[in-house]
Amino acid sequence: MKVWRNGQIIESAAAIDAQDRGVLLGDGLFETLAVMERVPLRLGRHLSRLRQGADALGIPLPHDGAGISDAIKALLEAENVDEGSVRITLLRGPAPRGVLPPQDVSPTLVMSAFAGKIGMAEPVRMVVAATTRRNEFSPLAAVKSTNYLDSIIGAREAGACGADDAVMLNTQGRVAEAAWANIFCRMGDVLATPPIVDGALPGIMRACVMESETVREQSLRADDLYAADEVFLTSSLSIRPVVEIDGHVIGNGAPGPVAARLSDLPRRAR
């Protein structure tokens, strides 16, 4: 497998320096983009969020949008990916030991491409994570950090229970998101999603759904999800209907009409 790193396409085994703070401390950001017909979808939105996160963490972004776009095209050609995804990873770069970042850094920008299907995913069963909470007060709640340990803990708990994903609550017991997706629920005629202030990542597909449907941002509890007529998860690559949470069947136990209506949204160039 080949990757693009700081201007060159190289073998992935040589991509990251062992002293990179992204490796040692999780000091970095990433974006995952859908690809259709070798075109990265919603690239402008992803780059805008990457820049915002980079500014928040003080990591210089070493290439502009045009340079990153050209690099993605070259990588998709090299890896022969027509449909799938591209991951952009920005790490602070190699540095001496210590927690405080040095003044001068040489950031590592790496991109990798993967073939796969984009769109509606299989229905999932979830549990409400009991072993960890989202910290809605942390600046990290609003950036797509490479430090994904809370999500990993939640996902491991879900897997141990035979579920596919975890509902992540915040410190006040409100729903924030799933382990690796935003969450929506329909209650009668109201389609709702947790607000950003409750710890929800400002997801790209979340924004697309809110532009396509009438959505109310409101705080939710686990009981709201249990009683919902429909629940689904969104990411840049898929819409995932939820059919069960903590043993509670959602709606009639089948994918709901809103998820079905939005099923091809990840494939649209919005």
Backbone torsions as a table, in degrees:
resi	resn	phi	psi	omega
1	MET	NA	137.1	178.6
2	LYS	-106.8	151.2	175.7
3	VAL	-133.2	161.3	172.8
4	TRP	-98.9	127.6	178.1
5	ARG	-136.1	118.8	173.4
6	ASN	46.3	43.6	172.9
7	GLY	101.8	-3.7	-178.1
8	GLN	-133.3	148.1	172.0
9	ILE	-93.8	121.1	-174.4
10	ILE	-135.1	172.5	173.6
11	GLU	-70.5	139.6	-173.1
12	SER	-62.2	-28.3	-177.5
13	ALA	-62.4	-22.8	-178.2
14	ALA	-105.1	18.6	-168.4
15	ALA	-78.7	-36.8	-170.1
16	ILE	-120.8	130.2	174.4
17	ASP	-69.1	136.5	-179.4
18	ALA	-64.0	-19.4	179.5
19	GLN	-96.6	8.2	178.7
20	ASP	-66.8	133.9	179.6
21	ARG	-62.4	-24.5	174.8
22	GLY	-63.7	-34.4	177.2
23	VAL	-78.2	-45.6	-172.9
24	LEU	-77.8	-33.4	-171.5
25	LEU	-130.0	3.3	-176.4
26	GLY	66.7	31.2	-174.1
27	ASP	-89.8	79.1	-177.4
28	GLY	-174.6	-179.1	-176.9
29	LEU	-135.5	162.5	172.9
30	PHE	-150.9	160.1	174.2
31	GLU	-135.6	142.9	175.3
32	THR	-119.3	120.8	-175.8
33	LEU	-110.9	142.2	170.8
34	ALA	-76.9	148.5	178.3
35	VAL	-127.2	129.2	174.3
36	MET	-131.5	128.2	179.9
37	GLU	52.1	41.4	179.5
38	ARG	63.0	22.4	176.8
39	VAL	-113.8	122.6	176.1
40	PRO	-72.4	123.4	-176.3
41	LEU	-86.3	143.4	176.0
42	ARG	57.3	34.0	-176.3
43	LEU	-59.4	-43.2	-179.2
44	GLY	-59.1	-40.6	179.4
45	ARG	-65.8	-43.7	-179.5
46	HIS	-64.8	-41.8	-179.7
47	LEU	-67.6	-34.8	177.0
48	SER	-62.9	-43.8	178.6
49	ARG	-67.5	-37.8	177.9
50	LEU	-61.7	-43.3	179.0
51	ARG	-63.6	-42.5	179.6
52	GLN	-61.7	-43.2	177.9
53	GLY	-65.9	-40.8	178.9
54	ALA	-62.6	-40.5	177.2
55	ASP	-64.6	-40.6	-178.6
56	ALA	-64.1	-36.3	-178.0
57	LEU	-94.7	-7.7	-179.6
58	GLY	72.6	35.8	177.2
59	ILE	-106.3	119.7	178.4
60	PRO	-64.9	138.9	174.7
61	LEU	-94.5	111.4	-167.9
62	PRO	-77.4	-4.7	179.3
63	HIS	-136.4	148.4	177.7
64	ASP	-84.7	179.0	-176.5
65	GLY	-59.9	-41.7	-179.6
66	ALA	-64.1	-41.0	179.0
67	GLY	-65.1	-40.2	178.6
68	ILE	-68.1	-40.5	177.6
69	SER	-59.9	-45.3	178.6
70	ASP	-63.6	-38.8	179.9
71	ALA	-65.0	-40.3	178.8
72	ILE	-62.6	-43.9	179.2
73	LYS	-60.3	-43.4	179.7
74	ALA	-65.5	-39.5	-179.6
75	LEU	-67.7	-42.7	179.0
76	LEU	-62.2	-36.7	177.2
77	GLU	-67.2	-44.7	-177.7
78	ALA	-65.5	-35.9	-178.0
79	GLU	-95.6	-1.5	177.0
80	ASN	55.3	48.5	178.9
81	VAL	-103.9	117.3	177.2
82	ASP	-96.2	-42.2	177.9
83	GLU	-132.0	133.3	-178.7
84	GLY	159.3	-129.7	-175.7
85	SER	-150.1	158.2	171.8
86	VAL	-125.4	132.5	174.0
87	ARG	-106.4	126.7	173.8
88	ILE	-103.9	123.9	-179.9
89	THR	-122.1	125.0	177.7
90	LEU	-114.3	116.8	179.2
91	LEU	-114.2	152.4	-176.5
92	ARG	-65.2	-28.2	176.9
93	GLY	108.4	173.3	179.3
94	PRO	-63.2	143.5	-179.5
95	ALA	-159.7	161.4	175.2
96	PRO	-61.8	162.9	178.7
97	ARG	-61.2	150.7	179.7
98	GLY	130.7	157.3	-178.1
99	VAL	-83.7	-41.6	-178.7
100	LEU	-67.6	125.3	179.6
101	PRO	-66.3	145.8	175.7
102	PRO	-71.0	163.0	179.8
103	GLN	-65.5	-42.9	-177.7
104	ASP	-106.5	123.2	179.2
105	VAL	-131.5	158.3	174.2
106	SER	-117.6	91.8	-173.9
107	PRO	-60.1	150.9	174.9
108	THR	-105.8	119.8	175.6
109	LEU	-112.5	116.1	-176.1
110	VAL	-123.8	140.6	175.6
111	MET	-131.5	138.7	177.8
112	SER	-133.2	151.7	-176.6
113	ALA	-122.8	144.2	-177.5
114	PHE	-138.1	133.7	175.3
115	ALA	-79.4	146.0	178.9
116	GLY	170.9	170.9	-179.3
117	LYS	-90.1	140.6	179.5
118	ILE	-112.1	140.3	175.2
119	GLY	134.2	-141.5	-178.8
120	MET	-70.0	130.2	178.0
121	ALA	-102.2	170.5	179.3
122	GLU	-65.1	149.0	176.2
123	PRO	-57.9	148.7	-176.5
124	VAL	-125.5	156.3	171.7
125	ARG	-111.2	142.4	-173.7
126	MET	-128.6	163.0	167.3
127	VAL	-129.1	154.8	173.1
128	VAL	-83.6	119.7	-176.2
129	ALA	-63.6	131.1	178.2
130	ALA	-106.8	-12.6	-172.3
131	THR	-94.4	-9.4	-179.3
132	THR	-155.7	160.9	178.9
133	ARG	-133.8	148.2	169.6
134	ARG	-74.0	136.6	174.6
135	ASN	-94.2	97.7	-176.4
136	GLU	-68.8	-13.0	179.6
137	PHE	-88.5	-13.3	-177.2
138	SER	-78.1	139.1	173.4
139	PRO	-58.2	-24.5	-178.8
140	LEU	-67.3	-19.6	179.4
141	ALA	-63.7	-24.6	-175.8
142	ALA	-100.3	0.1	179.5
143	VAL	-123.6	155.0	-179.1
144	LYS	-92.2	80.1	-174.9
145	SER	-78.0	151.0	174.6
146	THR	-74.2	-9.8	174.6
147	ASN	-82.3	95.9	-173.1
148	TYR	-109.7	23.6	-171.8
149	LEU	-64.7	-38.0	176.6
150	ASP	-59.5	-43.3	178.8
151	SER	-65.3	-37.7	178.8
152	ILE	-64.9	-42.0	177.8
153	ILE	-61.5	-44.9	178.4
154	GLY	-63.7	-41.9	-179.9
155	ALA	-66.1	-37.8	177.4
156	ARG	-65.1	-40.2	177.4
157	GLU	-62.3	-43.4	178.3
158	ALA	-61.5	-45.1	-179.8
159	GLY	-62.2	-38.3	179.1
160	ALA	-65.6	-23.9	179.0
161	CYS	-94.5	3.9	-178.6
162	GLY	78.0	17.4	179.1
163	ALA	-101.2	172.4	-175.3
164	ASP	-99.7	-23.2	-176.1
165	ASP	-159.9	167.9	-177.5
166	ALA	-121.3	139.0	168.0
167	VAL	-80.4	123.9	-178.5
168	MET	-99.9	119.5	175.6
169	LEU	-89.5	158.3	175.4
170	ASN	-93.7	-172.0	-174.3
171	THR	-67.9	-16.6	179.3
172	GLN	-100.5	8.1	178.9
173	GLY	80.6	13.2	177.5
174	ARG	-93.9	154.5	179.2
175	VAL	-69.7	129.6	175.2
176	ALA	-101.2	-57.4	-177.9
177	GLU	-172.6	-172.4	170.8
178	ALA	-90.3	177.4	-177.3
179	ALA	-60.8	-34.6	179.6
180	TRP	-144.1	37.0	179.5
181	ALA	-163.2	161.5	169.5
182	ASN	-83.4	161.1	-174.2
183	ILE	-127.5	137.7	176.8
184	PHE	-126.7	149.0	173.3
185	CYS	-139.8	146.2	177.7
186	ARG	-110.2	126.0	177.2
187	MET	-121.9	98.9	-172.3
188	GLY	66.3	-121.4	-179.6
189	ASP	-94.3	2.7	-176.0
190	VAL	-101.7	124.0	173.2
191	LEU	-102.7	122.5	-172.9
192	ALA	-127.2	156.3	174.7
193	THR	-146.9	147.6	179.5
194	PRO	-61.3	143.1	177.2
195	PRO	-74.1	160.0	179.8
196	ILE	-58.2	-34.8	-177.2
197	VAL	-67.2	-15.1	176.4
198	ASP	-90.0	5.9	175.2
199	GLY	103.7	6.9	177.8
200	ALA	-75.0	133.0	173.2
201	LEU	-65.3	137.4	175.2
202	PRO	-71.4	77.5	-173.4
203	GLY	-68.1	148.9	178.7
204	ILE	-67.4	-47.2	179.4
205	MET	-70.1	-32.1	173.8
206	ARG	-54.8	-47.3	179.5
207	ALA	-63.8	-39.0	179.5
208	CYS	-64.6	-40.5	177.0
209	VAL	-63.2	-41.2	-178.4
210	MET	-69.0	-21.6	174.4
211	GLU	-83.9	-23.2	-177.0
212	SER	-93.1	-26.6	-175.6
213	GLU	-127.7	163.1	170.9
214	THR	-83.0	112.5	-173.8
215	VAL	-124.4	136.5	175.8
216	ARG	-102.7	123.7	171.9
217	GLU	-82.6	116.9	-179.6
218	GLN	-151.3	150.9	177.0
219	SER	-66.9	139.5	-177.1
220	LEU	-128.3	149.3	172.4
221	ARG	-110.6	166.2	178.4
222	ALA	-58.0	-37.3	179.9
223	ASP	-61.2	-32.3	177.3
224	ASP	-64.6	-38.7	178.9
225	LEU	-69.2	-41.9	180.0
226	TYR	-57.1	-39.3	-173.7
227	ALA	-91.5	-1.7	-175.1
228	ALA	-67.8	153.0	174.9
229	ASP	-77.8	-22.5	-178.1
230	GLU	-160.8	141.1	173.7
231	VAL	-135.7	137.8	174.0
232	PHE	-147.3	158.8	-178.7
233	LEU	-111.7	146.9	179.3
234	THR	-127.0	139.8	169.8
235	SER	-143.0	175.1	-179.4
236	SER	-63.4	-20.0	-175.0
237	LEU	-103.8	-16.6	-172.9
238	SER	-162.5	161.5	164.4
239	ILE	-110.3	124.1	-176.6
240	ARG	-118.3	110.3	175.9
241	PRO	-67.6	143.0	176.8
242	VAL	-106.6	126.9	-176.9
243	VAL	-109.8	-12.0	-179.0
244	GLU	-158.3	139.1	174.7
245	ILE	-134.8	122.2	-179.8
246	ASP	52.0	36.3	179.7
247	GLY	84.4	-7.0	177.6
248	HIS	-86.2	122.0	177.6
249	VAL	-72.7	130.8	-179.4
250	ILE	-89.8	123.7	-178.3
251	GLY	59.5	-126.7	177.9
252	ASN	-98.4	13.4	177.3
253	GLY	81.1	13.6	179.3
254	ALA	-130.3	160.4	176.7
255	PRO	-53.0	138.3	-176.5
256	GLY	-87.5	172.8	-174.8
257	PRO	-68.4	-33.0	-179.0
258	VAL	-69.6	-45.0	177.4
259	ALA	-59.4	-40.8	179.0
260	ALA	-64.0	-40.7	-179.4
261	ARG	-65.7	-31.9	-177.7
262	LEU	-94.6	4.0	-168.7
263	SER	-56.5	-32.6	-178.7
264	ASP	-97.4	6.4	-179.0
265	LEU	-57.8	-40.8	178.2
266	PRO	-62.4	-18.6	-178.3
267	ARG	-90.8	-7.3	-177.4
268	ARG	-87.1	143.7	179.8
269	ALA	-85.5	77.5	-178.8
270	ARG	-103.0	NA	NA
